[in-house]
Amino acid sequence: MAKELNELALGYAGASVAAAMMLLLSIAAKLGLYTGAAEQMMDWHMFYSLSVGGIAAGIAEAAVISFVFIYAFGWAYNKFN
């Protein structure tokens, strides 16, 4: 029998990684790097922009969305396991 995933820990880990990546992308875009990727994030995320408030909102949005989807993945994995 396979070991079950801890869905909550998996969700937190995914949210943390998403928030960190959004912050790194924002810092890079402010420095003039990866501006195309930042523009795509502005298209994909409702609240993301390169202002301080937009970066904070984008980080929060990415973290919440990632948590929900990765938690659901862990839950489904445990149910089918």
N, CA, C and O atoms as CSV, one atom per row, in Angstrom:
chain,resi,resn,atom,element,x,y,z
A,1,MET,N,N,0.842,-1.187,0.000
A,1,MET,CA,C,0.000,0.000,0.000
A,1,MET,C,C,0.882,1.243,0.000
A,1,MET,O,O,1.820,1.350,0.790
A,2,ALA,N,N,0.577,2.168,-0.880
A,2,ALA,CA,C,1.374,3.386,-1.011
A,2,ALA,C,C,1.039,4.368,0.098
A,2,ALA,O,O,-0.075,4.389,0.621
A,3,LYS,N,N,2.003,5.159,0.435
A,3,LYS,CA,C,1.825,6.177,1.467
A,3,LYS,C,C,0.975,7.323,0.923
A,3,LYS,O,O,1.108,7.701,-0.241
A,4,GLU,N,N,0.104,7.874,1.764
A,4,GLU,CA,C,-0.752,8.991,1.334
A,4,GLU,C,C,0.011,10.306,1.374
A,4,GLU,O,O,0.924,10.492,2.179
A,5,LEU,N,N,-0.381,11.209,0.493
A,5,LEU,CA,C,0.162,12.563,0.499
A,5,LEU,C,C,-0.524,13.396,1.569
A,5,LEU,O,O,-1.705,13.196,1.853
A,6,ASN,N,N,0.201,14.314,2.155
A,6,ASN,CA,C,-0.392,15.299,3.052
A,6,ASN,C,C,-0.863,16.454,2.168
A,6,ASN,O,O,-0.055,17.276,1.735
A,7,GLU,N,N,-2.168,16.515,1.901
A,7,GLU,CA,C,-2.702,17.497,0.955
A,7,GLU,C,C,-2.422,18.931,1.398
A,7,GLU,O,O,-2.099,19.789,0.578
A,8,LEU,N,N,-2.547,19.181,2.691
A,8,LEU,CA,C,-2.358,20.531,3.205
A,8,LEU,C,C,-0.907,20.988,3.024
A,8,LEU,O,O,-0.656,22.111,2.587
A,9,ALA,N,N,0.034,20.122,3.358
A,9,ALA,CA,C,1.449,20.454,3.185
A,9,ALA,C,C,1.783,20.647,1.709
A,9,ALA,O,O,2.553,21.539,1.353
A,10,LEU,N,N,1.205,19.815,0.858
A,10,LEU,CA,C,1.429,19.936,-0.580
A,10,LEU,C,C,0.880,21.266,-1.097
A,10,LEU,O,O,1.522,21.931,-1.910
A,11,GLY,N,N,-0.305,21.649,-0.627
A,11,GLY,CA,C,-0.895,22.929,-1.017
A,11,GLY,C,C,-0.068,24.105,-0.564
A,11,GLY,O,O,0.147,25.048,-1.325
A,12,TYR,N,N,0.408,24.061,0.690
A,12,TYR,CA,C,1.256,25.151,1.203
A,12,TYR,C,C,2.558,25.256,0.422
A,12,TYR,O,O,3.020,26.356,0.119
A,13,ALA,N,N,3.148,24.111,0.097
A,13,ALA,CA,C,4.394,24.114,-0.668
A,13,ALA,C,C,4.177,24.726,-2.052
A,13,ALA,O,O,4.982,25.535,-2.512
A,14,GLY,N,N,3.097,24.341,-2.703
A,14,GLY,CA,C,2.794,24.900,-4.021
A,14,GLY,C,C,2.535,26.392,-3.966
A,14,GLY,O,O,2.987,27.136,-4.836
A,15,ALA,N,N,1.810,26.834,-2.945
A,15,ALA,CA,C,1.533,28.261,-2.795
A,15,ALA,C,C,2.815,29.040,-2.533
A,15,ALA,O,O,2.994,30.141,-3.056
A,16,SER,N,N,3.704,28.475,-1.730
A,16,SER,CA,C,4.974,29.142,-1.429
A,16,SER,C,C,5.842,29.277,-2.675
A,16,SER,O,O,6.433,30.328,-2.919
A,17,VAL,N,N,5.912,28.218,-3.449
A,17,VAL,CA,C,6.714,28.256,-4.678
A,17,VAL,C,C,6.118,29.258,-5.669
A,17,VAL,O,O,6.857,30.021,-6.290
A,18,ALA,N,N,4.800,29.265,-5.823
A,18,ALA,CA,C,4.154,30.203,-6.748
A,18,ALA,C,C,4.392,31.642,-6.317
A,18,ALA,O,O,4.670,32.502,-7.153
A,19,ALA,N,N,4.286,31.913,-5.013
A,19,ALA,CA,C,4.516,33.272,-4.515
A,19,ALA,C,C,5.962,33.696,-4.739
A,19,ALA,O,O,6.222,34.829,-5.145
A,20,ALA,N,N,6.901,32.795,-4.476
A,20,ALA,CA,C,8.315,33.115,-4.675
A,20,ALA,C,C,8.623,33.374,-6.146
A,20,ALA,O,O,9.371,34.296,-6.470
A,21,MET,N,N,8.053,32.569,-7.033
A,21,MET,CA,C,8.314,32.748,-8.457
A,21,MET,C,C,7.718,34.056,-8.969
A,21,MET,O,O,8.318,34.729,-9.807
A,22,MET,N,N,6.543,34.411,-8.468
A,22,MET,CA,C,5.925,35.676,-8.865
A,22,MET,C,C,6.769,36.857,-8.383
A,22,MET,O,O,6.943,37.836,-9.109
A,23,LEU,N,N,7.294,36.762,-7.158
A,23,LEU,CA,C,8.154,37.827,-6.640
A,23,LEU,C,C,9.435,37.931,-7.461
A,23,LEU,O,O,9.849,39.035,-7.816
A,24,LEU,N,N,10.063,36.807,-7.764
A,24,LEU,CA,C,11.287,36.829,-8.567
A,24,LEU,C,C,11.038,37.378,-9.963
A,24,LEU,O,O,11.849,38.146,-10.482
A,25,LEU,N,N,9.925,36.993,-10.575
A,25,LEU,CA,C,9.586,37.522,-11.892
A,25,LEU,C,C,9.377,39.036,-11.819
A,25,LEU,O,O,9.808,39.767,-12.711
A,26,SER,N,N,8.727,39.496,-10.777
A,26,SER,CA,C,8.467,40.931,-10.625
A,26,SER,C,C,9.756,41.709,-10.443
A,26,SER,O,O,9.926,42.776,-11.034
A,27,ILE,N,N,10.667,41.187,-9.631
A,27,ILE,CA,C,11.959,41.852,-9.436
A,27,ILE,C,C,12.719,41.901,-10.751
A,27,ILE,O,O,13.277,42.938,-11.109
A,28,ALA,N,N,12.742,40.785,-11.472
A,28,ALA,CA,C,13.439,40.736,-12.760
A,28,ALA,C,C,12.821,41.723,-13.755
A,28,ALA,O,O,13.542,42.405,-14.484
A,29,ALA,N,N,11.494,41.799,-13.785
A,29,ALA,CA,C,10.821,42.708,-14.718
A,29,ALA,C,C,11.122,44.157,-14.365
A,29,ALA,O,O,11.278,44.989,-15.259
A,30,LYS,N,N,11.206,44.469,-13.089
A,30,LYS,CA,C,11.555,45.833,-12.668
A,30,LYS,C,C,12.972,46.194,-13.104
A,30,LYS,O,O,13.280,47.363,-13.335
A,31,LEU,N,N,13.833,45.175,-13.214
A,31,LEU,CA,C,15.214,45.401,-13.662
A,31,LEU,C,C,15.340,45.363,-15.181
A,31,LEU,O,O,16.434,45.539,-15.718
A,32,GLY,N,N,14.224,45.133,-15.878
A,32,GLY,CA,C,14.239,45.120,-17.333
A,32,GLY,C,C,14.445,43.742,-17.938
A,32,GLY,O,O,14.613,43.623,-19.152
A,33,LEU,N,N,14.435,42.704,-17.123
A,33,LEU,CA,C,14.606,41.336,-17.605
A,33,LEU,C,C,13.255,40.641,-17.626
A,33,LEU,O,O,12.383,40.953,-16.815
A,34,TYR,N,N,13.080,39.723,-18.526
A,34,TYR,CA,C,11.854,38.908,-18.613
A,34,TYR,C,C,10.580,39.758,-18.668
A,34,TYR,O,O,9.560,39.398,-18.080
A,35,THR,N,N,10.649,40.866,-19.366
A,35,THR,CA,C,9.480,41.746,-19.451
A,35,THR,C,C,8.330,41.082,-20.218
A,35,THR,O,O,7.162,41.345,-19.933
A,36,GLY,N,N,8.652,40.244,-21.167
A,36,GLY,CA,C,7.612,39.520,-21.900
A,36,GLY,C,C,6.842,38.575,-20.989
A,36,GLY,O,O,5.621,38.457,-21.091
A,37,ALA,N,N,7.566,37.902,-20.096
A,37,ALA,CA,C,6.907,37.002,-19.145
A,37,ALA,C,C,6.033,37.800,-18.179
A,37,ALA,O,O,4.940,37.361,-17.822
A,38,ALA,N,N,6.507,38.960,-17.761
A,38,ALA,CA,C,5.711,39.805,-16.859
A,38,ALA,C,C,4.445,40.297,-17.561
A,38,ALA,O,O,3.385,40.381,-16.941
A,39,GLU,N,N,4.552,40.618,-18.841
A,39,GLU,CA,C,3.365,41.029,-19.597
A,39,GLU,C,C,2.361,39.884,-19.697
A,39,GLU,O,O,1.155,40.108,-19.603
A,40,GLN,N,N,2.852,38.660,-19.886
A,40,GLN,CA,C,1.954,37.506,-19.917
A,40,GLN,C,C,1.262,37.321,-18.567
A,40,GLN,O,O,0.074,37.004,-18.517
A,41,MET,N,N,1.997,37.518,-17.481
A,41,MET,CA,C,1.391,37.406,-16.149
A,41,MET,C,C,0.309,38.473,-15.952
A,41,MET,O,O,-0.707,38.222,-15.304
A,42,MET,N,N,0.533,39.646,-16.508
A,42,MET,CA,C,-0.494,40.698,-16.420
A,42,MET,C,C,-1.749,40.292,-17.185
A,42,MET,O,O,-2.861,40.649,-16.795
A,43,ASP,N,N,-1.568,39.537,-18.287
A,43,ASP,CA,C,-2.715,39.045,-19.051
A,43,ASP,C,C,-3.441,37.924,-18.312
A,43,ASP,O,O,-4.668,37.841,-18.361
A,44,TRP,N,N,-2.697,37.072,-17.637
A,44,TRP,CA,C,-3.271,35.875,-17.016
A,44,TRP,C,C,-3.850,36.123,-15.630
A,44,TRP,O,O,-4.799,35.450,-15.227
A,45,HIS,N,N,-3.287,37.086,-14.892
A,45,HIS,CA,C,-3.724,37.347,-13.514
A,45,HIS,C,C,-4.493,38.668,-13.463
A,45,HIS,O,O,-4.041,39.681,-13.996
A,46,MET,N,N,-5.639,38.643,-12.827
A,46,MET,CA,C,-6.511,39.820,-12.791
A,46,MET,C,C,-5.869,41.008,-12.074
A,46,MET,O,O,-6.036,42.149,-12.506
A,47,PHE,N,N,-5.146,40.761,-10.997
A,47,PHE,CA,C,-4.683,41.849,-10.143
A,47,PHE,C,C,-3.207,42.181,-10.293
A,47,PHE,O,O,-2.731,43.126,-9.663
A,48,TYR,N,N,-2.472,41.440,-11.100
A,48,TYR,CA,C,-1.024,41.627,-11.198
A,48,TYR,C,C,-0.665,42.807,-12.081
A,48,TYR,O,O,-1.197,42.966,-13.180
A,49,SER,N,N,0.243,43.628,-11.584
A,49,SER,CA,C,0.880,44.690,-12.371
A,49,SER,C,C,2.250,44.925,-11.754
A,49,SER,O,O,2.586,44.304,-10.746
A,50,LEU,N,N,3.036,45.801,-12.336
A,50,LEU,CA,C,4.386,46.033,-11.828
A,50,LEU,C,C,4.454,47.155,-10.792
A,50,LEU,O,O,5.543,47.631,-10.471
A,51,SER,N,N,3.311,47.579,-10.269
A,51,SER,CA,C,3.318,48.498,-9.132
A,51,SER,C,C,3.483,47.671,-7.853
A,51,SER,O,O,3.317,46.451,-7.874
A,52,VAL,N,N,3.802,48.325,-6.762
A,52,VAL,CA,C,3.988,47.602,-5.502
A,52,VAL,C,C,2.697,46.879,-5.104
A,52,VAL,O,O,2.730,45.711,-4.717
A,53,GLY,N,N,1.581,47.567,-5.200
A,53,GLY,CA,C,0.299,46.942,-4.882
A,53,GLY,C,C,-0.055,45.819,-5.839
A,53,GLY,O,O,-0.589,44.789,-5.425
A,54,GLY,N,N,0.240,46.013,-7.121
A,54,GLY,CA,C,-0.039,44.987,-8.118
A,54,GLY,C,C,0.814,43.748,-7.921
A,54,GLY,O,O,0.348,42.628,-8.132
A,55,ILE,N,N,2.061,43.944,-7.516
A,55,ILE,CA,C,2.938,42.802,-7.241
A,55,ILE,C,C,2.417,42.025,-6.037
A,55,ILE,O,O,2.351,40.796,-6.068
A,56,ALA,N,N,2.049,42.742,-4.978
A,56,ALA,CA,C,1.517,42.075,-3.782
A,56,ALA,C,C,0.220,41.323,-4.098
A,56,ALA,O,O,0.023,40.195,-3.648
A,57,ALA,N,N,-0.653,41.955,-4.872
A,57,ALA,CA,C,-1.911,41.308,-5.243
A,57,ALA,C,C,-1.658,40.104,-6.142
A,57,ALA,O,O,-2.320,39.076,-5.996
A,58,GLY,N,N,-0.713,40.216,-7.065
A,58,GLY,CA,C,-0.375,39.094,-7.932
A,58,GLY,C,C,0.217,37.928,-7.162
A,58,GLY,O,O,-0.079,36.769,-7.454
A,59,ILE,N,N,1.051,38.231,-6.180
A,59,ILE,CA,C,1.626,37.183,-5.337
A,59,ILE,C,C,0.517,36.466,-4.577
A,59,ILE,O,O,0.488,35.237,-4.525
A,60,ALA,N,N,-0.394,37.235,-3.989
A,60,ALA,CA,C,-1.498,36.637,-3.237
A,60,ALA,C,C,-2.388,35.796,-4.154
A,60,ALA,O,O,-2.784,34.686,-3.799
A,61,GLU,N,N,-2.693,36.327,-5.320
A,61,GLU,CA,C,-3.545,35.603,-6.263
A,61,GLU,C,C,-2.889,34.298,-6.711
A,61,GLU,O,O,-3.538,33.252,-6.738
A,62,ALA,N,N,-1.616,34.358,-7.057
A,62,ALA,CA,C,-0.905,33.149,-7.490
A,62,ALA,C,C,-0.838,32.122,-6.369
A,62,ALA,O,O,-0.985,30.924,-6.613
A,63,ALA,N,N,-0.615,32.583,-5.138
A,63,ALA,CA,C,-0.537,31.665,-4.009
A,63,ALA,C,C,-1.874,30.975,-3.754
A,63,ALA,O,O,-1.919,29.766,-3.526
A,64,VAL,N,N,-2.955,31.738,-3.792
A,64,VAL,CA,C,-4.276,31.161,-3.537
A,64,VAL,C,C,-4.655,30.166,-4.633
A,64,VAL,O,O,-5.107,29.059,-4.340
A,65,ILE,N,N,-4.475,30.553,-5.874
A,65,ILE,CA,C,-4.828,29.665,-6.989
A,65,ILE,C,C,-3.993,28.388,-6.933
A,65,ILE,O,O,-4.520,27.290,-7.113
A,66,SER,N,N,-2.697,28.531,-6.685
A,66,SER,CA,C,-1.828,27.357,-6.617
A,66,SER,C,C,-2.211,26.455,-5.461
A,66,SER,O,O,-2.243,25.233,-5.606
A,67,PHE,N,N,-2.504,27.053,-4.304
A,67,PHE,CA,C,-2.905,26.244,-3.160
A,67,PHE,C,C,-4.141,25.416,-3.479
A,67,PHE,O,O,-4.177,24.215,-3.211
A,68,VAL,N,N,-5.147,26.056,-4.049
A,68,VAL,CA,C,-6.409,25.361,-4.335
A,68,VAL,C,C,-6.194,24.201,-5.301
A,68,VAL,O,O,-6.660,23.090,-5.048
A,69,PHE,N,N,-5.498,24.448,-6.398
A,69,PHE,CA,C,-5.328,23.401,-7.401
A,69,PHE,C,C,-4.412,22.280,-6.928
A,69,PHE,O,O,-4.674,21.110,-7.203
A,70,ILE,N,N,-3.345,22.623,-6.221
A,70,ILE,CA,C,-2.417,21.585,-5.774
A,70,ILE,C,C,-3.012,20.800,-4.607
A,70,ILE,O,O,-2.784,19.596,-4.499
A,71,TYR,N,N,-3.762,21.453,-3.745
A,71,TYR,CA,C,-4.471,20.744,-2.678
A,71,TYR,C,C,-5.480,19.764,-3.293
A,71,TYR,O,O,-5.575,18.615,-2.860
A,72,ALA,N,N,-6.221,20.216,-4.288
A,72,ALA,CA,C,-7.194,19.343,-4.953
A,72,ALA,C,C,-6.497,18.175,-5.625
A,72,ALA,O,O,-7.009,17.055,-5.603
A,73,PHE,N,N,-5.338,18.414,-6.222
A,73,PHE,CA,C,-4.571,17.330,-6.832
A,73,PHE,C,C,-4.176,16.303,-5.777
A,73,PHE,O,O,-4.332,15.102,-5.998
A,74,GLY,N,N,-3.664,16.759,-4.631
A,74,GLY,CA,C,-3.283,15.850,-3.552
A,74,GLY,C,C,-4.465,15.072,-3.014
A,74,GLY,O,O,-4.348,13.881,-2.727
A,75,TRP,N,N,-5.591,15.728,-2.878
A,75,TRP,CA,C,-6.804,15.060,-2.400
A,75,TRP,C,C,-7.233,13.970,-3.380
A,75,TRP,O,O,-7.533,12.846,-2.978
A,76,ALA,N,N,-7.258,14.312,-4.673
A,76,ALA,CA,C,-7.640,13.340,-5.697
A,76,ALA,C,C,-6.653,12.185,-5.754
A,76,ALA,O,O,-7.050,11.029,-5.901
A,77,TYR,N,N,-5.376,12.493,-5.638
A,77,TYR,CA,C,-4.345,11.437,-5.633
A,77,TYR,C,C,-4.607,10.450,-4.503
A,77,TYR,O,O,-4.552,9.238,-4.711
A,78,ASN,N,N,-4.891,10.961,-3.307
A,78,ASN,CA,C,-5.149,10.089,-2.166
A,78,ASN,C,C,-6.422,9.264,-2.362
A,78,ASN,O,O,-6.479,8.113,-1.929
A,79,LYS,N,N,-7.432,9.829,-3.002
A,79,LYS,CA,C,-8.669,9.091,-3.224
A,79,LYS,C,C,-8.490,7.951,-4.226
A,79,LYS,O,O,-9.089,6.887,-4.070
A,80,PHE,N,N,-7.666,8.173,-5.255
A,80,PHE,CA,C,-7.450,7.150,-6.273
A,80,PHE,C,C,-6.339,6.163,-5.896
A,80,PHE,O,O,-6.185,5.119,-6.530
A,81,ASN,N,N,-5.582,6.500,-4.879
A,81,ASN,CA,C,-4.453,5.667,-4.476
A,81,ASN,C,C,-4.930,4.441,-3.740
A,81,ASN,O,O,-4.116,3.617,-3.322
